[in-house]
Amino acid sequence: MSEKTLFEKIIDGEVPGDFVHKDDICVAIKDINPKAPVHYLIVPRKPIPGIHELDENEDWPIVTHLFKVAKGLAESESCEGYRLQFNVGEKGGQIIPHLHLHLMGWK
């Protein structure tokens, strides 16, 4: 069994996280190093390492859900504009090998 990612530990309550959303498919937490006034990480509960590891039959509904949650959070925060971003691979800025969507918003 591989070691849990930081996000799995946060989801499991082993490491504290500042949750702004929880459901059966994903959680959203405040980024500890925000790059915008609103900066949340939307993380699937399923530990998918990254974009390239997505199962095209099982995982695309999860990705769609991440976007729906991001849209809802941006609306609830009254963001006038926002950016959604996946970092892919170490050279692409992905630090934690667990798929997550950045929501960065401005009011």
CNS distance restraints for C-alpha pairs under 8 A (distance, minus, plus):
assign (resid   4 and name CA) (resid   8 and name CA) 5.79 0.50 0.50
assign (resid   4 and name CA) (resid   9 and name CA) 6.47 0.50 0.50
assign (resid   5 and name CA) (resid   9 and name CA) 6.42 0.50 0.50
assign (resid   5 and name CA) (resid  96 and name CA) 6.99 0.50 0.50
assign (resid   5 and name CA) (resid  97 and name CA) 7.00 0.50 0.50
assign (resid   5 and name CA) (resid  98 and name CA) 6.81 0.50 0.50
assign (resid   6 and name CA) (resid  10 and name CA) 6.25 0.50 0.50
assign (resid   6 and name CA) (resid  15 and name CA) 7.74 0.50 0.50
assign (resid   6 and name CA) (resid  96 and name CA) 7.14 0.50 0.50
assign (resid   7 and name CA) (resid  11 and name CA) 6.07 0.50 0.50
assign (resid   7 and name CA) (resid  43 and name CA) 7.41 0.50 0.50
assign (resid   7 and name CA) (resid  96 and name CA) 7.88 0.50 0.50
assign (resid   7 and name CA) (resid  98 and name CA) 7.04 0.50 0.50
assign (resid   8 and name CA) (resid  12 and name CA) 6.03 0.50 0.50
assign (resid   8 and name CA) (resid  45 and name CA) 7.36 0.50 0.50
assign (resid   8 and name CA) (resid  47 and name CA) 7.13 0.50 0.50
assign (resid   9 and name CA) (resid  13 and name CA) 6.13 0.50 0.50
assign (resid   9 and name CA) (resid  14 and name CA) 4.97 0.50 0.50
assign (resid   9 and name CA) (resid  15 and name CA) 5.51 0.50 0.50
assign (resid  10 and name CA) (resid  14 and name CA) 5.83 0.50 0.50
assign (resid  10 and name CA) (resid  15 and name CA) 4.71 0.50 0.50
assign (resid  10 and name CA) (resid  16 and name CA) 5.84 0.50 0.50
assign (resid  10 and name CA) (resid  17 and name CA) 5.75 0.50 0.50
assign (resid  11 and name CA) (resid  27 and name CA) 7.41 0.50 0.50
assign (resid  11 and name CA) (resid  45 and name CA) 7.17 0.50 0.50
assign (resid  13 and name CA) (resid  17 and name CA) 7.96 0.50 0.50
assign (resid  17 and name CA) (resid  29 and name CA) 6.32 0.50 0.50
assign (resid  17 and name CA) (resid  30 and name CA) 7.58 0.50 0.50
assign (resid  18 and name CA) (resid  29 and name CA) 5.27 0.50 0.50
assign (resid  18 and name CA) (resid  30 and name CA) 5.59 0.50 0.50
assign (resid  19 and name CA) (resid  27 and name CA) 7.13 0.50 0.50
assign (resid  19 and name CA) (resid  28 and name CA) 5.78 0.50 0.50
assign (resid  19 and name CA) (resid  29 and name CA) 4.33 0.50 0.50
assign (resid  19 and name CA) (resid  30 and name CA) 6.57 0.50 0.50
assign (resid  20 and name CA) (resid  27 and name CA) 7.71 0.50 0.50
assign (resid  20 and name CA) (resid  28 and name CA) 5.53 0.50 0.50
assign (resid  20 and name CA) (resid  29 and name CA) 5.54 0.50 0.50
assign (resid  20 and name CA) (resid  30 and name CA) 7.02 0.50 0.50
assign (resid  21 and name CA) (resid  27 and name CA) 5.37 0.50 0.50
assign (resid  21 and name CA) (resid  28 and name CA) 4.87 0.50 0.50
assign (resid  21 and name CA) (resid  29 and name CA) 7.07 0.50 0.50
assign (resid  22 and name CA) (resid  26 and name CA) 6.17 0.50 0.50
assign (resid  22 and name CA) (resid  27 and name CA) 4.39 0.50 0.50
assign (resid  22 and name CA) (resid  28 and name CA) 6.52 0.50 0.50
assign (resid  23 and name CA) (resid  27 and name CA) 6.31 0.50 0.50
assign (resid  24 and name CA) (resid  45 and name CA) 7.60 0.50 0.50
assign (resid  25 and name CA) (resid  44 and name CA) 5.82 0.50 0.50
assign (resid  25 and name CA) (resid  45 and name CA) 5.71 0.50 0.50
assign (resid  25 and name CA) (resid  46 and name CA) 7.57 0.50 0.50
assign (resid  25 and name CA) (resid  62 and name CA) 6.91 0.50 0.50
assign (resid  25 and name CA) (resid  65 and name CA) 7.70 0.50 0.50
assign (resid  26 and name CA) (resid  42 and name CA) 6.80 0.50 0.50
assign (resid  26 and name CA) (resid  43 and name CA) 5.40 0.50 0.50
assign (resid  26 and name CA) (resid  44 and name CA) 4.07 0.50 0.50
assign (resid  26 and name CA) (resid  45 and name CA) 4.98 0.50 0.50
assign (resid  26 and name CA) (resid  46 and name CA) 7.97 0.50 0.50
assign (resid  26 and name CA) (resid  66 and name CA) 7.24 0.50 0.50
assign (resid  27 and name CA) (resid  42 and name CA) 5.81 0.50 0.50
assign (resid  27 and name CA) (resid  43 and name CA) 5.38 0.50 0.50
assign (resid  27 and name CA) (resid  44 and name CA) 6.44 0.50 0.50
assign (resid  27 and name CA) (resid  45 and name CA) 6.99 0.50 0.50
assign (resid  28 and name CA) (resid  40 and name CA) 6.22 0.50 0.50
assign (resid  28 and name CA) (resid  41 and name CA) 5.38 0.50 0.50
assign (resid  28 and name CA) (resid  42 and name CA) 4.24 0.50 0.50
assign (resid  28 and name CA) (resid  43 and name CA) 6.05 0.50 0.50
assign (resid  29 and name CA) (resid  40 and name CA) 5.42 0.50 0.50
assign (resid  29 and name CA) (resid  41 and name CA) 5.34 0.50 0.50
assign (resid  29 and name CA) (resid  42 and name CA) 6.66 0.50 0.50
assign (resid  30 and name CA) (resid  34 and name CA) 7.87 0.50 0.50
assign (resid  30 and name CA) (resid  39 and name CA) 6.09 0.50 0.50
assign (resid  30 and name CA) (resid  40 and name CA) 4.49 0.50 0.50
assign (resid  30 and name CA) (resid  41 and name CA) 6.29 0.50 0.50
assign (resid  31 and name CA) (resid  39 and name CA) 5.66 0.50 0.50
assign (resid  31 and name CA) (resid  40 and name CA) 5.27 0.50 0.50
assign (resid  31 and name CA) (resid  41 and name CA) 6.05 0.50 0.50
assign (resid  34 and name CA) (resid  38 and name CA) 7.42 0.50 0.50
assign (resid  34 and name CA) (resid  39 and name CA) 5.38 0.50 0.50
assign (resid  35 and name CA) (resid  39 and name CA) 6.53 0.50 0.50
assign (resid  35 and name CA) (resid 104 and name CA) 7.04 0.50 0.50
assign (resid  36 and name CA) (resid 104 and name CA) 5.45 0.50 0.50
assign (resid  36 and name CA) (resid 105 and name CA) 6.01 0.50 0.50
assign (resid  36 and name CA) (resid 106 and name CA) 6.61 0.50 0.50
assign (resid  37 and name CA) (resid 104 and name CA) 7.38 0.50 0.50
assign (resid  37 and name CA) (resid 105 and name CA) 6.28 0.50 0.50
assign (resid  37 and name CA) (resid 106 and name CA) 5.85 0.50 0.50
assign (resid  37 and name CA) (resid 107 and name CA) 7.65 0.50 0.50
assign (resid  38 and name CA) (resid  77 and name CA) 7.79 0.50 0.50
assign (resid  38 and name CA) (resid 103 and name CA) 7.37 0.50 0.50
assign (resid  38 and name CA) (resid 104 and name CA) 5.45 0.50 0.50
assign (resid  38 and name CA) (resid 105 and name CA) 4.77 0.50 0.50
assign (resid  38 and name CA) (resid 106 and name CA) 6.43 0.50 0.50
assign (resid  39 and name CA) (resid 102 and name CA) 6.88 0.50 0.50
assign (resid  39 and name CA) (resid 103 and name CA) 5.46 0.50 0.50
assign (resid  39 and name CA) (resid 104 and name CA) 4.43 0.50 0.50
assign (resid  39 and name CA) (resid 105 and name CA) 6.41 0.50 0.50
assign (resid  40 and name CA) (resid 102 and name CA) 5.85 0.50 0.50
assign (resid  40 and name CA) (resid 103 and name CA) 5.12 0.50 0.50
assign (resid  40 and name CA) (resid 104 and name CA) 6.67 0.50 0.50
assign (resid  41 and name CA) (resid 100 and name CA) 6.19 0.50 0.50
assign (resid  41 and name CA) (resid 101 and name CA) 5.63 0.50 0.50
assign (resid  41 and name CA) (resid 102 and name CA) 4.77 0.50 0.50
assign (resid  41 and name CA) (resid 103 and name CA) 6.32 0.50 0.50
assign (resid  42 and name CA) (resid  66 and name CA) 6.37 0.50 0.50
assign (resid  42 and name CA) (resid  69 and name CA) 7.72 0.50 0.50
assign (resid  42 and name CA) (resid  70 and name CA) 7.20 0.50 0.50
assign (resid  42 and name CA) (resid 100 and name CA) 5.46 0.50 0.50
assign (resid  42 and name CA) (resid 101 and name CA) 5.01 0.50 0.50
assign (resid  42 and name CA) (resid 102 and name CA) 6.38 0.50 0.50
assign (resid  42 and name CA) (resid 103 and name CA) 7.45 0.50 0.50
assign (resid  43 and name CA) (resid  66 and name CA) 7.55 0.50 0.50
assign (resid  43 and name CA) (resid  98 and name CA) 7.80 0.50 0.50
assign (resid  43 and name CA) (resid  99 and name CA) 6.60 0.50 0.50
assign (resid  43 and name CA) (resid 100 and name CA) 4.59 0.50 0.50
assign (resid  43 and name CA) (resid 101 and name CA) 6.59 0.50 0.50
assign (resid  44 and name CA) (resid  48 and name CA) 7.77 0.50 0.50
assign (resid  44 and name CA) (resid  62 and name CA) 7.07 0.50 0.50
assign (resid  44 and name CA) (resid  66 and name CA) 7.41 0.50 0.50
assign (resid  44 and name CA) (resid  99 and name CA) 7.14 0.50 0.50
assign (resid  44 and name CA) (resid 100 and name CA) 6.88 0.50 0.50
assign (resid  47 and name CA) (resid  98 and name CA) 5.72 0.50 0.50
assign (resid  47 and name CA) (resid  99 and name CA) 7.24 0.50 0.50
assign (resid  48 and name CA) (resid  53 and name CA) 6.50 0.50 0.50
assign (resid  48 and name CA) (resid  54 and name CA) 6.74 0.50 0.50
assign (resid  48 and name CA) (resid  97 and name CA) 7.84 0.50 0.50
assign (resid  48 and name CA) (resid  98 and name CA) 5.40 0.50 0.50
assign (resid  48 and name CA) (resid  99 and name CA) 5.51 0.50 0.50
assign (resid  49 and name CA) (resid  53 and name CA) 6.25 0.50 0.50
assign (resid  49 and name CA) (resid  97 and name CA) 4.69 0.50 0.50
assign (resid  49 and name CA) (resid  98 and name CA) 4.22 0.50 0.50
assign (resid  49 and name CA) (resid  99 and name CA) 5.45 0.50 0.50
assign (resid  50 and name CA) (resid  54 and name CA) 6.88 0.50 0.50
assign (resid  50 and name CA) (resid  88 and name CA) 6.57 0.50 0.50
assign (resid  50 and name CA) (resid  89 and name CA) 7.52 0.50 0.50
assign (resid  50 and name CA) (resid  97 and name CA) 6.40 0.50 0.50
assign (resid  50 and name CA) (resid  98 and name CA) 5.90 0.50 0.50
assign (resid  50 and name CA) (resid  99 and name CA) 4.57 0.50 0.50
assign (resid  50 and name CA) (resid 100 and name CA) 8.00 0.50 0.50
assign (resid  51 and name CA) (resid  88 and name CA) 6.66 0.50 0.50
assign (resid  51 and name CA) (resid  99 and name CA) 6.77 0.50 0.50
assign (resid  54 and name CA) (resid  58 and name CA) 7.99 0.50 0.50
assign (resid  54 and name CA) (resid  59 and name CA) 5.72 0.50 0.50
assign (resid  54 and name CA) (resid  60 and name CA) 7.36 0.50 0.50
assign (resid  55 and name CA) (resid  59 and name CA) 5.20 0.50 0.50
assign (resid  55 and name CA) (resid  60 and name CA) 7.34 0.50 0.50
assign (resid  56 and name CA) (resid  60 and name CA) 5.97 0.50 0.50
assign (resid  58 and name CA) (resid  62 and name CA) 7.89 0.50 0.50
assign (resid  59 and name CA) (resid  63 and name CA) 6.59 0.50 0.50
assign (resid  60 and name CA) (resid  64 and name CA) 6.24 0.50 0.50
assign (resid  61 and name CA) (resid  65 and name CA) 6.17 0.50 0.50
assign (resid  62 and name CA) (resid  66 and name CA) 6.32 0.50 0.50
assign (resid  63 and name CA) (resid  67 and name CA) 6.54 0.50 0.50
assign (resid  64 and name CA) (resid  68 and name CA) 6.41 0.50 0.50
assign (resid  65 and name CA) (resid  69 and name CA) 6.17 0.50 0.50
assign (resid  66 and name CA) (resid  70 and name CA) 6.16 0.50 0.50
assign (resid  66 and name CA) (resid 101 and name CA) 7.07 0.50 0.50
assign (resid  67 and name CA) (resid  71 and name CA) 6.17 0.50 0.50
assign (resid  68 and name CA) (resid  72 and name CA) 6.26 0.50 0.50
assign (resid  69 and name CA) (resid  73 and name CA) 6.11 0.50 0.50
assign (resid  70 and name CA) (resid  74 and name CA) 6.09 0.50 0.50
assign (resid  70 and name CA) (resid  84 and name CA) 7.81 0.50 0.50
assign (resid  70 and name CA) (resid 103 and name CA) 6.27 0.50 0.50
assign (resid  71 and name CA) (resid  75 and name CA) 6.22 0.50 0.50
assign (resid  72 and name CA) (resid  76 and name CA) 6.11 0.50 0.50
assign (resid  73 and name CA) (resid  77 and name CA) 6.08 0.50 0.50
assign (resid  74 and name CA) (resid  78 and name CA) 6.19 0.50 0.50
assign (resid  74 and name CA) (resid  79 and name CA) 5.34 0.50 0.50
assign (resid  74 and name CA) (resid  82 and name CA) 7.24 0.50 0.50
assign (resid  74 and name CA) (resid 103 and name CA) 7.73 0.50 0.50
assign (resid  74 and name CA) (resid 105 and name CA) 6.81 0.50 0.50
assign (resid  75 and name CA) (resid  79 and name CA) 6.19 0.50 0.50
assign (resid  77 and name CA) (resid 107 and name CA) 7.93 0.50 0.50
assign (resid  78 and name CA) (resid 107 and name CA) 6.35 0.50 0.50
assign (resid  79 and name CA) (resid 105 and name CA) 5.59 0.50 0.50
assign (resid  79 and name CA) (resid 106 and name CA) 5.25 0.50 0.50
assign (resid  79 and name CA) (resid 107 and name CA) 4.53 0.50 0.50
assign (resid  80 and name CA) (resid 105 and name CA) 7.52 0.50 0.50
assign (resid  80 and name CA) (resid 106 and name CA) 5.94 0.50 0.50
assign (resid  80 and name CA) (resid 107 and name CA) 5.00 0.50 0.50
assign (resid  81 and name CA) (resid 105 and name CA) 5.85 0.50 0.50
assign (resid  81 and name CA) (resid 106 and name CA) 5.49 0.50 0.50
assign (resid  81 and name CA) (resid 107 and name CA) 6.96 0.50 0.50
assign (resid  82 and name CA) (resid 103 and name CA) 6.90 0.50 0.50
assign (resid  82 and name CA) (resid 104 and name CA) 5.43 0.50 0.50
assign (resid  82 and name CA) (resid 105 and name CA) 3.99 0.50 0.50
assign (resid  82 and name CA) (resid 106 and name CA) 6.03 0.50 0.50
assign (resid  83 and name CA) (resid 102 and name CA) 7.72 0.50 0.50
assign (resid  83 and name CA) (resid 103 and name CA) 5.90 0.50 0.50
assign (resid  83 and name CA) (resid 104 and name CA) 5.13 0.50 0.50
assign (resid  83 and name CA) (resid 105 and name CA) 6.30 0.50 0.50
assign (resid  84 and name CA) (resid 101 and name CA) 6.62 0.50 0.50
assign (resid  84 and name CA) (resid 102 and name CA) 5.49 0.50 0.50
assign (resid  84 and name CA) (resid 103 and name CA) 4.90 0.50 0.50
assign (resid  84 and name CA) (resid 104 and name CA) 6.52 0.50 0.50
assign (resid  85 and name CA) (resid 101 and name CA) 5.68 0.50 0.50
assign (resid  85 and name CA) (resid 102 and name CA) 5.00 0.50 0.50
assign (resid  85 and name CA) (resid 103 and name CA) 6.84 0.50 0.50
assign (resid  86 and name CA) (resid  99 and name CA) 7.73 0.50 0.50
assign (resid  86 and name CA) (resid 100 and name CA) 6.49 0.50 0.50
assign (resid  86 and name CA) (resid 101 and name CA) 5.13 0.50 0.50
assign (resid  86 and name CA) (resid 102 and name CA) 6.39 0.50 0.50
assign (resid  87 and name CA) (resid  92 and name CA) 5.44 0.50 0.50
assign (resid  87 and name CA) (resid  93 and name CA) 5.43 0.50 0.50
assign (resid  87 and name CA) (resid  94 and name CA) 4.85 0.50 0.50
assign (resid  87 and name CA) (resid 101 and name CA) 7.98 0.50 0.50
assign (resid  88 and name CA) (resid  92 and name CA) 5.00 0.50 0.50
assign (resid  88 and name CA) (resid  93 and name CA) 6.67 0.50 0.50
assign (resid  88 and name CA) (resid  94 and name CA) 5.46 0.50 0.50
assign (resid  89 and name CA) (resid  93 and name CA) 6.47 0.50 0.50
assign (resid  89 and name CA) (resid  94 and name CA) 5.14 0.50 0.50
assign (resid  89 and name CA) (resid  95 and name CA) 7.88 0.50 0.50
assign (resid  90 and name CA) (resid  94 and name CA) 4.95 0.50 0.50
assign (resid  90 and name CA) (resid  95 and name CA) 6.24 0.50 0.50
